[in-house]
């Protein structure tokens, strides 16, 4: 039982939890080629991945060599147009040759070496790509776009430091507006916020109907209490105090509409059986 409290002259507050949640749909994990959707940033602003400017895409064919020095190096192999290259460190400018070199790894076969990313005539051989992300903290890779509970199955968990290739996106996921209530729990006076949904709360009234015949007691604890009288199925009882927990039971003090008899009655048993309903 939860009593709404007035907040800024309103009983309830409606919040639109809809913006700021970004998913990058259809990513391929470089680790195992697993494909799916994952969240780059959630609605609380927590960032799970970021664009990685260490990935280069070859704009044209370029030689990968075993050394930085273009005069003494040996060619390992040719990188083809469109191949991906993961940089290690920062670009190195060879002032004498007028070129810019980069050390790293070819993703196609994991071979290590140096490539020229910019020639002496200004020709660009490889450039950074925005199509790769690095995971900053563990986050699920999901089969479908929606992150709502029950809407998408998890392919697997993405690990901190994993590399991902963007196949489509980014796209923003929106959420329906949520209605939030601030209130006080009658059982222990705890104060806080809850989310109002069709299946979790309903309007409360001080009028209760007897669902099954049950005794009306003279005190809150039924142990050793005098029975005022037996309430019959269908009777209406007005709440005077509670509901309050009592030894596993949920009890309330009420007044029977039929004859104004006052006493304590069990709303719900320890096993969950309901005797009274509002």
C-alpha positions in Angstrom: 0.0 0.0 0.0 1.5 3.2 -1.2 0.2 6.7 -0.6 1.1 9.3 -3.3 2.7 12.5 -1.9 2.4 16.0 -3.4 5.5 17.1 -5.3 5.6 20.7 -6.6 1.8 20.9 -6.2 1.3 17.8 -8.3 0.4 14.3 -7.0 2.4 12.6 -9.8 5.3 13.6 -12.0 5.5 12.4 -15.7 9.0 11.9 -17.0 9.8 11.2 -20.7 12.7 8.8 -20.5 13.2 8.9 -24.2 16.3 10.8 -25.4 20.0 10.2 -24.8 19.9 6.5 -25.4 21.9 5.7 -28.5 22.4 2.3 -30.1 24.7 1.5 -33.0 22.7 -1.1 -34.9 24.3 -4.0 -36.6 27.9 -4.2 -35.4 30.3 -7.0 -36.2 32.7 -8.0 -33.4 36.2 -8.1 -34.8 37.0 -10.9 -32.3 34.6 -13.5 -33.7 32.4 -11.8 -36.3 29.4 -11.9 -34.1 26.7 -9.5 -35.4 24.1 -7.6 -33.4 23.1 -4.3 -31.8 24.6 -2.7 -28.7 24.3 0.5 -26.7 26.9 3.1 -27.0 25.3 5.3 -24.3 22.3 4.5 -22.1 19.6 6.9 -20.9 21.5 7.5 -17.6 24.4 8.8 -19.7 26.7 5.8 -19.1 29.0 5.4 -22.1 29.8 1.8 -23.1 31.8 2.3 -26.3 33.5 5.1 -28.2 34.7 5.7 -31.8 38.3 4.5 -32.2 40.5 6.6 -34.4 43.2 4.0 -34.4 41.6 2.1 -37.3 42.6 3.1 -40.8 41.1 2.1 -44.1 43.3 1.8 -47.1 42.1 4.3 -49.8 44.4 2.7 -52.4 46.9 -0.2 -52.4 49.9 0.4 -50.2 53.0 -1.6 -49.2 53.4 -2.8 -45.6 57.1 -2.9 -44.7 59.2 -4.3 -41.8 60.7 -1.0 -40.8 59.9 2.7 -40.5 62.8 3.8 -42.8 61.5 3.7 -46.3 65.1 3.4 -47.7 66.2 0.3 -45.8 62.9 -1.5 -45.2 61.6 -4.7 -46.8 58.1 -5.2 -48.1 56.0 -7.7 -46.2 53.1 -7.6 -48.5 50.7 -5.2 -50.3 47.6 -4.0 -48.5 44.6 -3.8 -50.9 42.2 -0.9 -51.2 39.6 -1.2 -48.4 41.8 -3.2 -46.1 41.7 -2.3 -42.4 44.9 -1.4 -40.5 45.1 -1.0 -36.7 47.6 1.7 -35.7 50.0 1.3 -32.8 51.2 4.6 -31.5 51.0 7.9 -33.4 51.9 8.8 -37.1 55.6 9.4 -37.7 56.6 12.2 -40.1 59.7 11.5 -42.2 60.9 15.0 -42.9 63.6 13.9 -45.3 61.3 11.9 -47.5 58.3 14.2 -46.9 56.0 11.2 -46.0 54.0 10.2 -43.0 54.4 6.6 -41.7 52.3 4.5 -39.3 53.2 1.3 -37.4 50.4 -1.2 -36.8 48.7 -4.4 -37.7 46.7 -5.6 -40.8 43.4 -7.0 -39.5 43.1 -9.3 -42.5 46.0 -11.6 -41.3 47.4 -9.9 -38.1 50.7 -9.2 -39.8 52.7 -6.3 -38.2 54.5 -3.6 -40.1 54.7 0.0 -41.3 52.6 1.7 -44.0 52.7 5.1 -45.6 49.5 6.9 -44.8 50.5 10.1 -46.7 52.9 10.5 -49.6 55.3 13.3 -50.4 52.9 14.6 -53.1 50.0 14.8 -50.7 48.5 11.5 -51.8 46.6 9.8 -48.9 47.0 6.1 -48.9 45.0 5.3 -45.7 42.8 7.4 -43.5 41.0 7.0 -40.1 37.6 5.5 -40.2 34.6 6.2 -37.9 33.3 2.7 -38.6 35.1 1.1 -35.6 34.4 1.4 -31.9 36.2 0.2 -28.8 34.2 -1.2 -25.9 34.8 0.7 -22.6 32.8 -1.6 -20.3 31.0 -4.9 -20.6 27.7 -4.5 -22.5 25.4 -7.1 -24.2 25.4 -7.6 -28.0 21.7 -8.1 -28.9 19.9 -9.6 -31.8 17.4 -6.8 -32.3 17.4 -3.0 -31.9 15.1 -2.7 -28.9 16.6 -2.9 -25.4 13.3 -3.2 -23.6 12.9 -6.2 -21.4 11.8 -9.3 -23.4 12.3 -7.6 -26.7 15.7 -8.8 -27.7 17.9 -11.9 -27.1 21.6 -11.5 -26.1 24.1 -12.8 -28.7 26.9 -12.6 -26.1 28.5 -10.1 -23.7 31.0 -7.7 -25.3 34.2 -7.3 -23.2 36.1 -4.3 -22.2 38.6 -3.4 -24.9 36.9 -5.3 -27.7 36.9 -3.8 -31.2 33.6 -3.5 -33.2 33.0 -2.6 -36.8 29.8 -0.6 -37.5 27.6 -2.1 -40.3 24.7 0.3 -39.9 23.8 3.4 -37.8 24.0 5.0 -35.4 20.4 5.3 -34.4 18.6 6.6 -31.4 16.2 4.5 -29.4 13.3 6.3 -27.7 11.2 5.2 -24.7 7.5 5.8 -23.9 6.8 8.3 -21.2 6.9 7.0 -17.7 4.6 8.2 -14.9 6.4 8.4 -11.6 4.7 8.7 -8.1 6.4 9.8 -4.9 4.7 8.4 -1.9 4.8 6.7 1.5 4.4 3.0 2.1 1.8 2.5 4.9 3.5 -0.6 6.2 6.7 1.0 7.3 6.5 4.8 6.4 9.3 4.4 3.8 9.2 7.3 1.3 10.3 7.1 -2.3 9.4 7.0 -6.0 7.8 4.2 -8.0 6.9 3.8 -11.7 3.2 3.6 -12.3 2.2 1.0 -14.8 -1.1 -0.7 -15.7 -0.2 -3.9 -13.9 1.6 -2.8 -10.8 -0.5 -0.2 -9.0 -4.2 0.8 -8.9 -6.2 3.5 -7.1 -6.7 2.8 -3.4 -10.0 3.4 -1.5 -10.7 3.1 2.2 -13.6 0.7 1.5 -12.8 -3.0 1.6 -15.0 -6.0 0.6 -14.8 -9.3 2.3 -13.8 -12.0 -0.1 -14.0 -14.9 2.3 -15.6 -15.2 5.7 -13.0 -14.2 8.4 -13.1 -13.1 12.1 -13.1 -9.4 13.2 -10.8 -9.3 16.2 -10.6 -6.9 19.2 -6.8 -6.3 18.8 -4.2 -6.0 16.1 -2.6 -9.4 16.9 -5.1 -12.3 16.4 -3.2 -14.4 19.0 -5.5 -14.5 22.1 -7.7 -11.7 20.7 -11.4 -11.7 21.3 -13.6 -12.3 18.2 -15.9 -9.3 17.9 -17.9 -11.3 15.3 -17.5 -13.2 12.0 -17.4 -11.1 8.8 -19.4 -12.7 6.0 -18.4 -12.9 2.3 -19.5 -9.8 0.5 -19.6 -7.5 3.6 -18.1 -4.0 3.3 -15.6 -2.7 5.9 -14.4 0.9 6.2 -10.6 1.2 6.9 -9.8 3.1 10.1 -6.1 2.1 10.6 -3.4 0.3 8.6 -2.9 -1.8 6.6 0.0 -3.1 8.8 2.1 -6.3 8.9 1.5 -8.6 11.9 3.4 -11.8 12.2 3.4 -12.5 8.4 -0.2 -11.3 8.1 -1.4 -8.0 6.6 -4.0 -6.6 9.0 -6.2 -3.5 9.2 -8.6 -1.9 11.7 -12.0 -1.3 10.2 -15.7 -0.7 10.8 -18.3 -3.0 9.3 -20.9 -1.1 7.3 -23.6 -3.6 8.3 -23.6 -2.9 12.1 -20.8 -0.5 12.7 -18.8 -3.2 14.5 -15.1 -2.1 14.9 -12.1 -4.4 15.1 -9.0 -5.9 13.3 -9.3 -8.1 10.3 -6.8 -10.0 8.2 -6.4 -8.7 4.6 -3.9 -11.3 3.4 -2.7 -14.4 5.1 1.0 -15.4 5.5 0.4 -17.9 2.6 -0.9 -15.1 0.3 -4.6 -15.8 0.5 -6.7 -12.6 0.3 -9.6 -12.2 2.7 -10.3 -8.5 1.9 -9.9 -6.3 -1.2 -10.2 -2.6 -1.7 
